[in-house]
Structures are given as C-alpha cells and as structure tokens.
Amino acid sequence: MIGLRAGRLDGIVALAAHCDDLAIGAGGSLLTLCAARPGLRVDALVLSGGGTEREDEERAALADFCPGAELRVTVLKLPDGYLPARWEEAKAAVEELRARTEPGLIFAPWRGDAHQDHRGLAKLVPTAFRDHLALGYEIVKWDGDLAAPAVFQPLTEEVAELKVDLLQRHYASQRHRPWYDREAFLGLARIRGIECHARYAEAFHVSKLTVDLEN
C-alpha cells in the first residue's frame, strides 16, 4: 500500500447529482479534510433538489460535514432521474463552476455508477476540469454496482461514527429507504478499511493520475 499526500490544498470542488450523494460518498473525507485545513474553500454543486426540503437538508448537512470551511453550496432544480435529458443545463452548471474555481481536488460520482444521473455527471467532469485530480466516490445501493476502487482515505473511528450520525440526523427524507441505515454505511467503511489496513475508510475511483517522479 503506497501512501500519497495532497500537499498544499486551498480549495476543493464537490459535485453531486442529488442531495445526500456527497455526504454518503465522501462525507468522511470532507470531515477529515476540513479538520486538517481550517478555512479550506469548498464549492459544492448539487444538480437536483433545489427549492425542496432536500435542499434544506443538504445545506444543513454540508455545513456540518465541512466545519470551519469557506463553504459555498449551489443546489439546482434538475428533475431526479432525468439528467441525460437535461444534459445542456447540467453541463452549463459544471462549466460555470469551473470558470470561477481552481480546485486542487474534486469529489464527484464515478463513471461506473449504475444510476444514470450519477454516471452522467461523472462524464461531465473531465470536459470541464481537464487538469485536475478527480476522485469518484461510491454509493451503495440495490443496483449492485460496487467495484474495486484504487484510492482510499482512512477514517478514524470517531470520523466514521460522526459521518453516520450526521447522515441520520440531517436526511430525514431518506430514512425510510431500506439501504439507508447505520449498518450499511459503517459496513462498507469497514470493508474499505480492511482493504487499506485501516479500521474504516472511504474509497474512490480515479480515471487519470499524473505523478511527478522528478521532484
């Protein structure tokens, strides 16, 4: 297992198709990053849920998942499940975000996700952020699309527990779902932890990674 450090990191971009995607896929990593880098700029873009109770949930949740960060959250009103039909609007939103940010890291869905909205957003990322490190997070669901990720962020037990607590606290609209429970979230984190010699972890997919072996 080879460890790489992010080095200087002033700002990140966090992309999601739906409210709660970021918290589920990268909530522990957001907590870890923001605790280590007070004042970190976090620009979050969520494509659906705007103007509903889900937007309220998302804003409150991300404030807790990004403590001490310079947080900017944008929640749009694209209909859930129809991103492919609203491609131009989604692309315009991602391009607008790119025009005003220069992130050192991007959290986004990964291209192998079975949900059409997640997959569509993942395909948009490299069209706007061409020279940036983009980590594709995973979301456990009934589709059975979990794969073999290559990048791991170990989580302390305290962070893993806090992530689950925040998920349960903030997203009341999702508690009725059969997969939305403490056991599922901690179970996947435990498996990813085993895979990187940690107690818990979040895992990510990466399409391209440039290394500088000269320095």
HUCOR-V46205 format. One line per field, one symbol per residue. ss: DSSP state (h for helix, s for strand, l for the rest). burial: + if it has 16 or more other ideal C-beta (glycine too) atoms within 10 Angstrom, else -. A space follows every 10 residues. Layout:
BEGIN
ss->???
burial->???
END
This chain:
BEGIN
ss->llllllllll ssssssllll hhhhhhhhhh hhhhhhllll ssssssllll llhhhhhhhh hhhhhlllls ssssslllll llhhhhhhhh hhhhhhhhhl llllsssssl lllllhhhhh hhhhhhhhll lllsssslll llllllllll ssssslhhhh hhhhhhhhhh lhhhllllll lhhhhhhhhh hhhhhlllls ssssslllll lllll
burial->--------+- ++++++++++ ++++++++++ ++++--+--+ +++++++++- ---++-+++- ++-+++--+- +-+-++-+-- --+--+---+ +-++--++-- +-++++++++ +-+-+-++++ ++++++-++- -+++++++++ +---++--+- +++++---++ ++++-++--+ +-++-----+ ---+++-++- -++--+-+-+ +++++----- -----
END
